[in-house]
Amino acid sequence: MNERRETRVEKKLLLNIDKEGFEGMGLTSNISRNGMFITTMEVFPIHSEVSILLGIGDETYPLKGKVVWSREFPETAPSDVGGRTGIKITETSETYLKYVKTIQPK
C-alpha cells in the first residue's frame, strides 16, 4: 500500500546529514514537501531523528526528519554508497517548501 500523499520529484541534490554527532554526506534521489529518499555511506536506524542541510544552488536549507525506512546496499554496490534511507521531514522552512513547489510537475 502506498502511503505517500505528496508527489515525489526525482532530484539529485547534495546534502549533509547529522545524527547524534555522526556527520556525513549524501545525495537525494527524490524529494517532496514531506519526505525524501537519500543514499549515504551510513545506514541509519529506523525512527532515528536526523538533521539535514540540503544544498540547492547557492542556498542551503536546514531540515529535520525521522528515518522511516533504511536498507543497506548489496556488497556489489559502489564503495562510496552504504545505504538507502527514507526520511519523513518533521521540520522545514518556508523557503524549502517554495523550492519544492517550483519543481513539482504541473
N, C-alpha and C positions, 0 to 999 in steps of 0.2 A: 504494500500500500504506500503510495507517495504522499508524504505529509507536507510537502512544500506548498506554501501559499504565495510565494513570490517567484517570479521568473528569474532564473539564474542566467547570467550573461557570461559566455566564455571570455576570459580576460586574463592575460599573463601580467601580473604586477609583482614587483619585488616587495618583500615585507621583512620586518624584524619581529620576532616573537619572543616573549618572555614569560616564563612560568617559574615562579618562586626562585628567582636568581639564575635559572638557566636561560641564556640568551642565544638565539640563533637566527639564521636567515632562512627564508623560504620563498615560495613562489605560489601565487594563486593560480588555480585552473579555471574557476568560475566564481562570480560574486553576485550577491543580491543585497537588498536593503537589510535583510535579517540574517544572512549567513554567507559562508564561503567554503570552498574546497581548496585545501592547500597541500603542497608537498614540502617536506623539510627533511633534514638529516635525522631528526629525533622523532620518535614515536611517542605521542603524549597520551597519558591515561584518560579514559572516558571520565567525564564530569570535572576535569581539571579546569580551573579558571586561568585564562591567559590574557596577556596584554599584547596588542599588535600595533605596530607602527607601519602603516601602509604608505608606500611611496608612489605617487602619481604625478609624473612630470616634475615640476619644481616644488610641489606641495607634499606634505606628509599629513596623514590622517590617523590620529590615535583612536584605537578601538579597544573594547574589552569584550571577551567572549568566553564561551564554555564549550569544551570538546564534547561533541555528541556521538562521534564515532572515530575510530582510529585503526589503521591497518598497516602492518609492515609490508614493504615491497618484497617480492621474492628475491632470493640471492642473485638472480640473473639481472636485476635492475642495475642501473649505473651506480657507481660507488658514491656519488655525491647526493644521492637521494635515499633516505632511510624509510620514510613512511608517508602515508596519505592520511589526512585528517579533515573531518567535517567540523566546522565551527559555527555555533549559533552566536550571533552578535547580541550582546546584552547591553552595551553602552556604545554610543556613537556620537558623531557631531552632525550638525545640520549641513555642513559643507560636504561631508561624505555622502549623505542622503541625496543632496543635489547632484553630486557627481554621478551616482548610480542612476539617477533619473535621466541624465543626459545620454547614457549609453544603452538604456533599455530599448528593445525593438519597438517600433511604432505599431 
